[in-house]
Structures are given as structure tokens and as C-alpha cells.
């Protein structure tokens, strides 16, 4: 693979499981033998950076070896410094993963327009859907694109024109709830309609599970077999969700790899 494949997790709304998903995808790719580097652009919370710090501390404390990407936080205030950091980390990486803040941010926009794979996690609700499209309150048909969808649409056109790269935009439906079947169907229909208009792909992401919050202090993930103790059925299902997510991203040279 020539050059690092940039994967950007971006959503201007917080609380969508963006950082958790980014961490698990990064570890999943590293566990497959890929060289992965990560940059946390959220200068306030630094959830991804802290997760990897916790992971390194657990490795040191227990004397164990776990797959872990090279990781850094962005600590500067210019796009030029971000470009320098991106170039340096991407030189020896197969994948360069960015976690962005859940707010409008010029650095997040910058990396989003230069992504190869742009992942927008969202909760399965019309509150989150409003970020990309507005629906009619009576029939839930899409009325118009929202600002963020228009932004990405224009960025994709400009990118294709400038260097011939097509940004693969993936809208990730996180935190699905099995009891909300009617709302889920309305969401499915609205997402399908909007995807045809702006050209993103929709994937199911990670369901709402307490274990993701419980794993943060140790930096462990569902991939870390043998270090999590006994796993229940829900945890095994969650691991399968992650497998399907990574496969669905259709990343170069890892589509047929077996998830550890």
C-alpha cells in the first residue's frame, strides 16, 4: 500500500461513540499486523490519546505485550504544524487514524477533506440524523441536506477534482437499540434515501454496552483475548460486531484478513 491510508472519525456532535470506535478500529488493525498511527485532535478531552496511555500503562504494569498503535495528541495551533505531524506519523504507517472533537473545528475539517475513509458515527436517532439531513415531521422523508452533509459533499467533489481521490464516506449507526424497531426502520429509510443523494455508505457500528466504559481505565479492548477474564455472550456478540465493522470499512489489503 503506497502511503498511509487516512481514516478520519468525524462528527460535529459529541456523544456518538466516535472515540471508542476509533480506538477499537485502530487496535483491530494493529492486531492484524498493520502499522497504525493515531492523532487525537480533541485538545480538550483527548479520549483516544488517554485510552492508549491507559493501555500502555496496563502493558507496563502487567508485563504483557499487546498490539498498540503509535499515538500522539495534536498540541499546536496551525494547519502547517498539523500537516507536519501528519506527514511524519504517516511515513511509516499503513493507516493513519484521526479522532476529532465533537464540535465545529478547523483542524477536523482539514483532515476530513484529506481523508481516504471518512467515518461519521451517529446515534440511531433523528437528533443525530439532523447533522446530515432534515426530515419532514409527518412522513420522515428527507427534506434537505444539512450543513455538514453539504460540507462533505463539496469536499469530496473538490478532492476528486484536485487529485482524483474519492473519499469513501461511511455513516456509522452506533448504539442501536433492539427495542426501538419502528424508529430504527424510519432511520433506515431516511439514511437509505439520503445516501443515494450524497453517496455515503451506511454501516452498523457498535451497540450500546457498558463494557466499553469499563475497559477505558485499563485501555483494554474486546480484541484482547486472555486479558479480559471470562466473557459473557453479550461480549462475544460485541466482538463479532467489531469484526463486521472493520470488514465493512473495506480498507485496503485487510478486507480478507482474520481478526485476532
C-alpha positions as MATLAB code, in Angstrom:
seq = 'XXXXXXXXXXXXXXXXXXXXXXXXXXXXXXXXXXXXXXXXXXXXXXXXXXXXXXXXXXXXXXXXXXXXXXXXXXXXXXXXXXXXXXXXXXXXXXXXXXXXXXXXXXXXXXXXXXXXXXXXXXXXXXXXXXXXXXXXXXXXXXXXXXXXXXXXXXXXXXXXXXXXXXXXXXXXXXXXXXXXXXXXXXXXXXXXXXXXXXXXXXXXXXXXXXXXXXXXXXXXXXXXXXXXXXXXXXXXXXXXXXXXXXXXXXXXXXXXXXXX';
ca = [
       0.000    0.000    0.000;
       1.599    3.274   -1.132;
       1.410    5.862    1.651;
      -0.708    5.783    4.776;
      -4.445    5.337    4.300;
      -6.079    8.153    6.262;
      -9.130    7.177    8.329;
     -10.891   10.134    9.914;
     -13.566    9.732   12.587;
     -15.527   12.965   12.474;
     -18.846   14.233   13.728;
     -19.571   17.760   14.934;
     -21.871   16.299   17.594;
     -20.464   14.659   20.722;
     -21.600   11.504   22.470;
     -21.772    9.282   19.390;
     -19.125    6.736   20.413;
     -16.629    8.248   17.994;
     -13.514    7.835   20.144;
     -14.457    4.339   21.320;
     -14.986    3.226   17.738;
     -11.747    4.839   16.566;
      -9.762    3.096   19.312;
     -11.239   -0.321   18.574;
     -10.663    0.003   14.824;
      -7.066    1.098   15.436;
      -6.365   -1.844   17.755;
      -8.123   -4.271   15.396;
      -5.895   -3.183   12.509;
      -2.757   -3.320   14.664;
      -3.738   -6.817   15.812;
      -3.803   -7.890   12.166;
      -0.208   -6.790   11.763;
      -0.826   -3.406   10.154;
       1.336   -0.440   11.107;
      -1.082    2.035   12.648;
      -0.530    5.597   13.854;
      -3.110    7.822   15.515;
      -3.553   11.541   16.115;
      -6.073   12.828   18.655;
      -7.274   16.260   17.551;
      -9.564   16.797   20.536;
      -7.393   19.150   22.573;
      -9.933   19.257   25.422;
     -10.901   15.665   26.159;
      -8.206   13.636   24.383;
     -10.220   10.452   24.886;
      -8.361    8.404   22.282;
      -4.958    9.575   23.496;
      -5.871    8.821   27.113;
      -7.188    5.381   26.121;
      -3.842    4.464   24.569;
      -1.978    5.926   27.557;
      -4.028    3.659   29.811;
      -3.283    0.721   27.523;
       0.460    1.343   27.653;
       0.309    1.650   31.454;
      -1.517   -1.699   31.674;
       1.088   -3.345   29.460;
       3.888   -1.989   31.655;
       2.144   -2.890   34.905;
       1.274   -6.450   33.876;
       4.390   -7.073   31.823;
       2.373   -8.037   28.751;
       2.667   -7.266   25.062;
      -0.455   -6.021   23.290;
      -0.985   -4.519   19.835;
      -0.860   -0.753   20.152;
      -0.524    1.973   17.523;
       1.884    4.855   17.640;
      -0.192    7.654   19.132;
       0.105   11.372   19.656;
      -2.114   14.291   20.591;
      -2.224   17.416   18.468;
      -0.893   20.264   20.592;
      -0.381   23.053   18.079;
      -2.442   25.892   16.657;
      -1.709   25.988   12.928;
      -2.619   23.844    9.962;
       1.022   23.839    8.919;
       2.011   22.128   12.174;
      -0.786   19.581   11.693;
       0.456   18.852    8.180;
       3.979   18.332    9.519;
       2.779   15.958   12.226;
       0.589   14.080    9.752;
       3.452   13.648    7.292;
       5.850   12.448    9.986;
       3.494    9.876   11.500;
       2.232    8.703    8.136;
       5.669    7.996    6.666;
       5.977    4.521    8.188;
       2.311    3.721    8.738;
      -0.172    1.671    6.751;
      -3.054    3.516    8.398;
      -3.177    6.957    9.982;
      -6.265    7.388   12.146;
      -7.616   10.738   13.337;
     -10.082   11.244   16.170;
     -11.701   14.666   16.003;
     -13.644   16.739   18.551;
     -17.435   16.707   18.684;
     -17.730   20.332   17.626;
     -17.026   22.559   14.650;
     -13.241   22.666   14.381;
     -10.978   23.853   11.558;
      -8.463   21.067   12.123;
     -11.199   18.421   11.965;
     -12.427   19.911    8.686;
      -8.893   19.944    7.337;
      -8.251   16.224    7.927;
     -11.780   15.285    6.821;
     -11.219   16.813    3.396;
      -7.961   14.845    3.089;
      -9.312   11.515    4.264;
      -9.392    8.324    2.248;
     -12.060    6.898    4.562;
     -14.287    9.323    6.462;
     -16.322    7.720    9.246;
     -19.209    9.660   10.776;
     -20.596    7.782   13.792;
     -24.073    8.762   14.890;
     -26.572    7.559   17.433;
     -29.597    5.905   15.916;
     -31.908    8.882   16.378;
     -33.246   11.777   14.353;
     -31.491   14.136   16.759;
     -28.187   12.904   15.346;
     -29.543   12.466   11.810;
     -30.232   16.206   11.772;
     -26.479   16.728   11.419;
     -26.596   15.367    7.881;
     -30.233   15.754    6.826;
     -33.557   17.263    7.843;
     -36.732   15.210    7.637;
     -40.403   16.009    7.304;
     -42.060   15.606   10.743;
     -45.097   13.876    9.277;
     -43.669   11.268    6.909;
     -39.950   11.334    7.881;
     -38.897   11.846    4.272;
     -35.661   13.767    3.776;
     -36.401   17.420    3.008;
     -32.906   18.789    2.565;
     -29.255   18.233    3.298;
     -27.870   19.715    6.482;
     -24.756   21.864    6.587;
     -22.363   19.029    7.434;
     -23.534   16.841    4.555;
     -23.160   19.766    2.159;
     -19.671   20.408    3.514;
     -18.571   16.826    2.919;
     -20.277   16.723   -0.479;
     -18.323   19.769   -1.622;
     -15.095   18.431   -0.110;
     -15.475   15.139   -1.958;
     -16.025   16.920   -5.270;
     -13.017   19.176   -4.709;
     -10.821   16.234   -3.704;
     -11.781   14.183   -6.755;
     -11.059   17.165   -8.998;
      -7.703   18.028   -7.394;
      -6.031   14.628   -7.048;
      -8.503   12.048   -8.329;
      -9.133   10.532   -4.882;
     -12.677    9.625   -3.933;
     -13.360    9.978   -0.219;
     -15.221    6.902    0.987;
     -17.758    8.418    3.378;
     -19.212    5.937    5.862;
     -22.093    6.854    8.153;
     -21.880    4.542   11.137;
     -25.027    3.763   13.090;
     -23.818    3.357   16.660;
     -25.742    2.495   19.806;
     -28.591    0.655   18.124;
     -31.409   -0.351   20.468;
     -33.302   -3.512   19.625;
     -36.497   -2.331   21.342;
     -36.957    0.689   19.061;
     -37.907   -1.198   15.909;
     -40.252    1.471   14.496;
     -37.753    4.282   14.924;
     -34.989    2.090   13.512;
     -36.988    1.449   10.350;
     -37.657    5.149    9.883;
     -33.965    5.832   10.376;
     -33.053    3.070    7.930;
     -35.347    4.533    5.285;
     -34.105    8.099    5.804;
     -30.453    7.067    5.726;
     -31.005    4.997    2.576;
     -32.716    7.943    0.870;
     -30.000   10.405    1.841;
     -27.164    8.042    0.946;
     -28.429    7.930   -2.628;
     -28.329   11.710   -2.810;
     -24.871   12.305   -1.350;
     -23.138    8.963   -1.879;
     -22.182    7.744    1.574;
     -22.286    4.127    2.745;
     -24.197    3.170    5.893;
     -22.877    0.559    8.311;
     -23.999   -0.737   11.663;
     -21.425    0.122   14.299;
     -21.090   -0.749   17.970;
     -24.155   -1.249   20.121;
     -24.507    0.471   23.469;
     -22.646   -1.691   26.003;
     -21.363   -0.943   29.495;
     -18.147   -2.871   28.822;
     -16.798   -0.088   26.588;
     -16.871    2.334   29.519;
     -15.485   -0.283   31.887;
     -12.478   -1.003   29.639;
     -11.320    2.613   29.374;
      -9.273    2.763   32.643;
      -7.215   -0.280   31.589;
      -7.043    0.627   27.919;
      -8.053   -2.914   27.014;
     -10.407   -3.745   24.149;
     -12.663   -6.617   23.208;
      -9.862   -7.921   21.000;
      -7.563   -8.628   23.935;
      -8.348  -12.303   24.464;
      -6.849  -13.798   27.588;
      -6.649  -10.462   29.400;
     -10.340   -9.761   29.998;
     -11.327  -12.680   32.207;
     -14.439  -14.647   31.352;
     -16.625  -13.068   28.693;
     -20.369  -13.322   28.561;
     -22.473  -13.863   25.467;
     -23.010  -10.119   25.027;
     -19.260   -9.538   24.904;
     -18.773  -12.257   22.318;
     -21.521  -10.681   20.208;
     -19.831   -7.288   20.610;
     -16.579   -8.730   19.291;
     -18.435  -10.018   16.242;
     -19.912   -6.537   15.728;
     -16.386   -5.172   15.633;
     -15.291   -7.801   13.106;
     -18.193   -6.896   10.844;
     -17.468   -3.189   11.230;
     -13.805   -3.497   10.244;
     -14.720   -5.709    7.296;
     -17.443   -3.279    6.240;
     -14.980   -0.388    6.105;
     -13.388   -2.148    3.105;
      -9.916   -0.915    3.901;
      -7.050   -1.748    1.521;
      -5.225   -5.045    1.959;
      -7.156   -6.056    5.063;
     -10.539   -6.993    3.633;
      -9.852  -10.734    3.834;
      -7.708  -10.656    6.989;
      -8.773  -12.632   10.001;
      -9.485  -10.568   13.093;
      -7.464  -11.751   16.063;
];
